[in-house]
Amino acid sequence: MARTSYASQKTRLEKEKAKIEKQLQTLQAKQRKPVITSIVRSMRDYGITPEEISAVFDRKSVSRSAAAPRKAASGAKRVIPPKYRHPDTKAEWTGRGKPPRWVSDAEASGISRDTFLIDKAA
């Protein structure tokens, strides 16, 4: 059996890779054509112009980058003020997440959650 050198194997594999990449590009082009046809048909049906699409596309790409969530430099989380307070124990709850036992127990006994609302005027 003949021994092949590293260089010849590499050359052969690079040729195969180029051939496969070309096949992938051809396949992708075939898949894109019906999608583009469908988009153009919908644009004609609804009277949408390419300029309208471009304007919306540009606006969304700008707003996405501008509205990208930014992490606080200090890593601090925003403090949520409490919305409910138990009158006896003074335990507080923000109203987010699973309700604490004192809220669940009160609701089970027929007491409205609104009873525990903190008066913002005070």
C-alpha positions as a printed NumPy array, in Angstrom:
array([[  0.   ,   0.   ,   0.   ],
       [  1.35 ,   3.408,  -0.944],
       [  1.923,   5.933,   1.798],
       [  0.46 ,   9.345,   1.298],
       [  2.096,  12.407,   2.674],
       [  0.5  ,  14.929,   4.962],
       [  0.573,  17.57 ,   2.209],
       [ -1.2  ,  15.359,  -0.322],
       [ -3.881,  14.329,   2.193],
       [ -4.414,  17.954,   3.16 ],
       [ -4.732,  19.004,  -0.487],
       [ -7.243,  16.222,  -1.175],
       [ -9.326,  17.127,   1.879],
       [ -9.286,  20.844,   1.013],
       [-10.594,  19.989,  -2.483],
       [-13.373,  17.873,  -0.947],
       [-14.187,  20.688,   1.466],
       [-14.444,  23.21 ,  -1.394],
       [-16.683,  20.824,  -3.336],
       [-18.989,  20.305,  -0.324],
       [-19.135,  24.052,   0.377],
       [-20.163,  24.67 ,  -3.223],
       [-22.881,  22.018,  -2.897],
       [-24.106,  23.691,   0.305],
       [-24.278,  27.077,  -1.411],
       [-26.247,  25.576,  -4.308],
       [-28.661,  23.885,  -1.915],
       [-29.136,  27.094,   0.056],
       [-29.811,  29.043,  -3.142],
       [-32.467,  26.485,  -4.123],
       [-34.088,  26.752,  -0.686],
       [-34.063,  30.568,  -0.727],
       [-35.697,  30.956,  -4.139],
       [-39.216,  29.807,  -3.11 ],
       [-39.039,  31.865,   0.08 ],
       [-38.111,  35.005,  -1.83 ],
       [-40.888,  34.29 ,  -4.345],
       [-43.379,  33.987,  -1.508],
       [-42.211,  37.254,   0.056],
       [-42.46 ,  39.119,  -3.249],
       [-45.945,  37.674,  -3.842],
       [-47.074,  38.843,  -0.384],
       [-45.585,  42.28 ,  -0.977],
       [-47.53 ,  42.591,  -4.239],
       [-50.752,  41.339,  -2.634],
       [-50.555,  43.941,   0.138],
       [-48.969,  46.755,  -1.892],
       [-45.79 ,  46.83 ,   0.173],
       [-42.814,  48.584,  -1.398],
       [-39.169,  47.64 ,  -0.936],
       [-38.618,  51.087,   0.59 ],
       [-41.163,  50.318,   3.319],
       [-39.422,  47.032,   4.089],
       [-36.049,  48.764,   4.145],
       [-37.31 ,  51.487,   6.479],
       [-38.791,  48.977,   8.931],
       [-35.757,  46.727,   8.724],
       [-33.36 ,  49.617,   9.379],
       [-35.46 ,  50.95 ,  12.249],
       [-35.66 ,  47.534,  13.94 ],
       [-31.941,  46.863,  13.6  ],
       [-31.168,  50.246,  15.157],
       [-33.697,  49.827,  17.964],
       [-32.431,  46.331,  18.754],
       [-28.901,  47.557,  19.266],
       [-30.039,  50.632,  21.176],
       [-32.457,  48.669,  23.336],
       [-30.025,  45.885,  24.082],
       [-30.101,  45.179,  27.784],
       [-27.057,  46.493,  29.574],
       [-25.771,  45.045,  32.758],
       [-25.119,  47.489,  35.542],
       [-21.427,  48.122,  36.041],
       [-21.723,  47.607,  39.77 ],
       [-23.793,  44.447,  39.325],
       [-26.435,  45.878,  41.682],
       [-30.035,  44.84 ,  41.192],
       [-32.93 ,  47.247,  41.271],
       [-34.744,  47.303,  44.611],
       [-38.487,  46.714,  44.337],
       [-40.512,  48.5  ,  47.015],
       [-42.893,  46.296,  49.023],
       [-46.539,  46.335,  48.003],
       [-48.046,  44.319,  50.862],
       [-47.435,  44.383,  54.635],
       [-48.763,  42.095,  57.356],
       [-50.38 ,  44.337,  60.013],
       [-49.204,  42.268,  62.999],
       [-45.766,  40.976,  62.057],
       [-44.895,  43.867,  59.694],
       [-43.618,  41.273,  57.188],
       [-43.493,  42.74 ,  53.675],
       [-43.893,  41.357,  50.164],
       [-43.306,  43.034,  46.803],
       [-46.17 ,  41.22 ,  45.109],
       [-43.782,  39.385,  42.803],
       [-43.092,  35.704,  42.781],
       [-44.696,  33.112,  45.003],
       [-46.766,  34.727,  47.76 ],
       [-45.481,  34.265,  51.297],
       [-47.3  ,  31.922,  53.634],
       [-49.068,  34.725,  55.519],
       [-50.686,  35.904,  52.253],
       [-51.602,  32.374,  51.176],
       [-53.061,  31.534,  54.597],
       [-55.105,  34.754,  54.657],
       [-56.501,  34.118,  51.177],
       [-57.349,  30.527,  52.144],
       [-59.345,  31.845,  55.097],
       [-61.259,  34.259,  52.853],
       [-59.314,  37.469,  53.49 ],
       [-58.566,  39.503,  50.367],
       [-54.992,  40.207,  49.426],
       [-55.949,  43.875,  49.08 ],
       [-56.329,  44.021,  52.852],
       [-52.547,  43.965,  53.136],
       [-51.833,  46.701,  50.564],
       [-49.429,  49.341,  51.834],
       [-50.96 ,  52.806,  51.84 ],
       [-48.736,  54.914,  49.558],
       [-50.119,  58.175,  50.969],
       [-48.776,  57.476,  54.45 ]])
